Amino acid sequence: MTVAAPVLAAVLPADVDDPQRPSGGNVYDRRVLARLAGVQEIAASGTWPAPSPGDRAALAASLAALPDGAVVLLDGLVACGVPEVVVPEAGRLRLVVLVHLPLADEAGADPALAERERAVLRSAAAVVATSAWSAGRLAALHGLAAVPVVTPGADPAPLAPGTDGTSLLCVGSVTPTKGQDLLVGALARVAARSWRCRLVGPLGRAPGHVSLVRRELEKHGLADRVRLDGPLTGAALDEAYGAADLLVLPSRAEAFGMVVLEALARGIPVLATDVGGVREALGATLSGEMPGLLVAPHADALAAALRDWLDDPALRTRLRGAAHERRRTVPDWAASATALAAILEGVRS
């Protein structure tokens, strides 16, 4: 399905299609833009949100080359760190900034990024958030009056068959924000029980954190039970989901949690930290039952929930049933594209 939209240009990170650097933001951008007609894509090379002077200049040149009045959708990771490039164009271009996670909310981020992001967002014709939590957060941080929300969807997927409950899966870049160190700490606390775990996601975004995770695995004698698979896409990622009993998302911050929808689309229950928009992503069945467990972002809380999951067959059965029911109401990407197209049409009008 292709949705007609008034987009003339979309500015994306240049690695949006790099299979070695998959991310929720990249998947969102690609799935939505694939359903919008007539988009001129601009690939912004650089280490965003702190690019080199050359990459900053290249982005400035790309924006300057666009005609007056053009509607330009910018990924917030690229736009929000460079107000000196974006803000001067706001007078002649109709800028729409798509924010996945406020820049300063990334673990270890420079607090000064909040001020730079504020300048960009206040200059834009529209700001779009990917969750209601993010919209509220942006409004509070930057004094924005109204931030429309376009939540992610999920690709159709087969029902995961499940095993004996011992197959755990964590999907996300191995970074402090995603909290794999918290998960390792939790797994160390339940080491006496039977389980196996796969950590799927890029290993190059935060090498120091990857080293920490590896050291902790060795320290607790878990290196043979926890696999760091690196990035997986396509059939390999489908296989990992298909073999999983429980998705574990131990994030310290999360705008939405697209992997939650990906798991639910396969009927896989979720254990996640109750941060950001994760509760929104998890949702509930029509009868109000949650298809997973939400806990505080601490190793002890994760460990307690893992004990409950591993020790209680009735709980596993109940959560699997809820996940199977929730699977029927997981939204698709066409709905996301339609919602974004309507916002862009309003900016153009």
Secondary structure, DSSP 8 states (H G I E B T S, - for coil): --B-----EEEEETTTT-TTS--HHHHHHHHHHTTBSS-EEEEE-SSTTS--HHHHHHHHHHHHTS-TT-EEEEEHHHHTT-HHHHGGGTTTSEEEEEESS-GGGSTT--TTHHHHHHHHHHHSSEEEESSHHHHHHHHHHH--S---B--------------SS-EEEEES-SSTTTTHHHHHHHHHHTTTS--EEEEES-SSS-HHHHHHHHHHHHHTT-TTTEEEEE---HHHHHHHHHT-SEEEE--S--SS-HHHHHHHTTT--EEEE--TTHHHHH---TTS--SEEEE-SSHHHHHHHHHHHHH-HHHHHHHHHHHHHHHTT---HHHHHHHHHHHHHHHH-
